[in-house]
Amino acid sequence: MLKHSLVINREVRDAITENKAVVALESTIISHGMPYPQNVETAKMLEQTVRDNGGVPATIALLNGKIHIGLAEDELEFLATDKNIAKASRRDLPFLMAGERHAATTVAATMICANLAGVRFFATGGIGGVHRGAGETMDISADLREFAETPVLVVSAGAKAILDIPLTMEYLETMGVPVLGFGTDEMPAFYYPGSGIKVPVRVDSAGEAAAVFKNSLSMGYRSGILVGNPVPLKDALDRDKIEASIEKALADASSRGIKGQQVTPFLLSRLNDITGGESLKTNISLVKNNAAVCTQIAVEFFK
């Protein structure tokens, strides 16, 4: 049945068959992470960034309940503008597929779908993680568990800054997930380069990261690898200012009773308002940087 539910476009299918560097891209950033038209512009820019670095882009989404690996331009536009696009994480995929729904994939769902198609590399903005106040709410993203279950290398600018980064790193350590810092000794903090939390291993080249992943796969590890790639310094935000903005956005979310899957989209939108658009500019910069680095790692892997 899955064979009929998995739609891989020809360019991506040929690249997978020929062992070329295919890089998965999520669609939640299109449907739930950015306003229009920046969302569709960013989606196209990310695909071009993968191509510019020698790879083949594979943006992933559910359309009419089918998993699409690689999207056409009109499909990107549809995801960016339609108001009825669901948000799919691990738990959601089976019933969204059964209901023949349209859905944008989160980090966890993108990892699952990429793995089903044989795509081993994925570039995103920031992963989900342990939310601030999780001691009371138990709000922990399914993204973290997915790293322990699915052998995909993911490049991100760390966990989203709205999260509890120290606890997120503790969770990844408990699950035995290899975490690398790309040119850094600290886990990046999304909007700014360093969280102050040390990464277990630093790598300074795409070749080093590719070698770690290759050994992980050869040993039969089921887990993926997280590569923390800092936001470019020229586009980083001031730590104190963005942290104050995050606290304000969190208070707003709490006062409005926003919970679950709606928390992250609300906070990102609210931060964009509070910072006068600066947080969105930084988000676009860091995800482009991640797409470039991820593609470089994939190219080295297949050499």
N, C-alpha and C positions, 0 to 999 in steps of 0.2 A: 504493500500500500504506500509506503513512504516514497518509493520510486515515483509514484504519480503525484506526490505532494511536494516534490523537490524540483524546482525549475531553475536550472543553471543556464545562464545565457552562453551563447556559443563561444565568445571570446574567452570567458572565464573557464569554460569546460576545456577548451583547447589548451589553455595555459596550464591548467592542473595536469592534464595528460602529458604535457611536455616538460613537467617539472620546472615551470617558470615561477617567478615571485608574484604570487597572488596575495593581495592584502585586503582583508575584510574591513568594511566600514559600517558602523551602526546607523540606524535610521531614527532612533529616538531624538538625536540632536536636531533632526530635520523637523519632526512633528511636534516635539514637546520641549526642545531645549533652546530654541531661538525664535524670535519673531520673523514674520515675512517682511521683506524679501531676503533678509540676511541668511535665513535658513537654507533656501535653495541655492543661493550664491555660494554659501560655504560648502554645501554638498558637492557642487560642481568643482569648486576649487580644490577640495580634498581629492577627488578623483583625478584631477589634472596633476596634483602634487605627486600622487603615486606614479603616474605615467612619467613625469619628469625625472623621477628617481629610478626608472628602469623596471617598474612593476605593472601589474594589471589590477585595477580596482574592482572590488566586488561589494558594492553596497547591498545590504541585506534588509529585507522586510517581508511581511506577510501580505499578500494580495489575494483576495477572495479565498482565504484560508490556505493558500499554497505558499511554501517557503521559496522566495525568489533570491537567488544568489547572483547579483549583478542586475542593475536597473537601467532602463532607458530614461532619456531626459524627461519625457512626459510623465513617467512614473515618479521621478524625483519631484516634479512640480505638483503632482497630485498629493504626495505625502506632505508637501510643504503647505498646502492650502486647504485640504479637506478637514473639516472640523470633527469628523467622526472616526478618526484614526485611533484605535486602541493602543495602549502601551503594554507591550508583551515582555514579561520576564519568564523565568523557567516554569513557574506554576501555571502560567496563562496559555502557553503554546498549545496544549492539547485541545482545550475547549474553544480557543479562537480558530483553530484549524477546523474543528468539527462544525463550528458555526459559519464557516466560510467568510470570516471577517477580514478586514484590513487592519494591520497593526504595524507599529514601529517597534523595532527590537532594542531592548536594553543591552547592557554589556553581557549579562548572563545569557540572554536569549541569542544574541549575536554569536557568542562563543559556541553554543550548542549547534546552531545552524551552520556556522563555518565548519565545524568539525564533521558534521554529517556530509558536507560536500567535499571534504578533504583539503580544506583551506586551513593552514596552520598559523597564520599571522593576522593580527587585528590591531588597528590603530583607533584610539578613541581619545576623548578629552580627559575626563577623569573617571575613575571607577567609583561605584557605590561602596559603602563601607559601614562601619559602626557609627550610628548617629549620636550626636551630642545628647546626653541624657538617656542613653540606652539602658542604664541601670534601672530606670523606672519604666521605660516604654518597651524595652527589648527590640527596638527598631534596628535591625541589622540587615543590610542589603544581601539579597540572594547572589549578587555578584561574587562575594567572597567565597561562598561555598563552591561556586562554579569553578574557581581556580583550582580547587582540590580535585575536581572531577573531570576536567576537560583539557586535553593537551593542546592548548593554543597559546602562543606567545602574544602578550598584549602590551602595547606601549601606551602609557598614559602619563599625564603630568601629575601623577600621584592620585590620592583620593580627593574628591571634591572638598574644597576648603570649608564647606558648611558642615563637614563631618568631624568626628573625633579621630584624628590621625594616629595618635599613640595606640588607642584601642584597636583601630583597624590593623595596624602592624602586628599587634599581639595576636589577633585572630589569625592572620595569615601565617604567623610563626607556628601557632598551635596546629593548623591544618597542614603544615609542612610544605608550604608553597615557596618555591625559590623566588626571591625578590632581588632585583638588580638595580643599582643606581647608574644611570647613563651619564658618565662624566661628573658624578656627584657622590658624596659620601652620605647624603641625607635624602630621605624621602621627600620629593617635591611637595609643595602645598598648593598646587593648582595655580592660584593667582600670583604666588610669589615662590621663588626658587627653593627655599629651604625651610623645612618644618622643624628642624632641630632634632628629628628622630633619625638615628643612624640606620642605614641599610646594611644588610649582612655582607653584600659584595658590591664593589664598584667595578664597572667596565668602562673602558675609554674608547672603544671602537665597536662598530657594527659586527666585525669579525669575532670579537670576544663574546658578544652576546649570542651570536649564532652558534658558536662552539658549545656554550653552556646548554642551549636548547637541544642541540644535536645529541649531546651526551645524555640529557634527560630522556629523550625519546628512545635512544638505544638501550637504556637501562629498563625500559618498560614502564616508566612513570606515567600514571594517568593524569597527573596534575599539569596545569599550564605554568607559565612563567610570567611574572609581572616585571616590566621594565619601567622604572620611574625616570621620566625625562623632563628636566626643569623647563619652565616657560622661558623663552628668550628674555634676557635681562632688559632689553630695550622696551619690552611690552609688559614687564612685571608691574604689579601694583604695590603701593606702600603697605607693608604688613599691618601696621597699627590702624590705618584708615580702613582697609578692607575688613579687618576683624571687627571693628566697630560697626561697620555696615552689616556684616553677617549677624551680629548680635541683634541689631534692630530688625533685620528680616526674620530671624528666628522668633523674636517676640511677636511680630505681626502674624506669623503663621500660627503660633500658639493661641493668640487672641481670637483668631478666626476659626479655630478648631480644625485646621488642615492637617491631615494625617496620611500615612501610607504612601502609595505611589504618587500622590499629588504634592508631597512635600518638596521634593527636589525641583520640579518645574516651577512651583510657586516661588521658591527661594531664589532661583536663578533669575526669574523675571523681576522679582522685587529688588534684587541687587542691581540689575540693570537700571531700574528707575532711580534707586538711591545714589548710584555712582554716576548718573548722567550719561550712561552708555559706555563708560570705561571698562566695566567688567565684561561686557559683550566683546569689545575689541580684543581684550586679553584672551578671552575664551577662543576666539577665532584664530589668534596668533598661535596659541599653544597647541590646538588640535592640528593645525597645518604642520607645525614642527614635529608633532608626533607621527603624522602620516609619512613625512620624509624619513625620519629615523627608522620607523618600522619597515618601510620599503627597503632601505639600505641593509637592514639586518636580514630580511628575506632574500635579497639578492646574494648576500654573502653565504647564506645557508645553502643555496642551490648551486653555488659555484663548484 
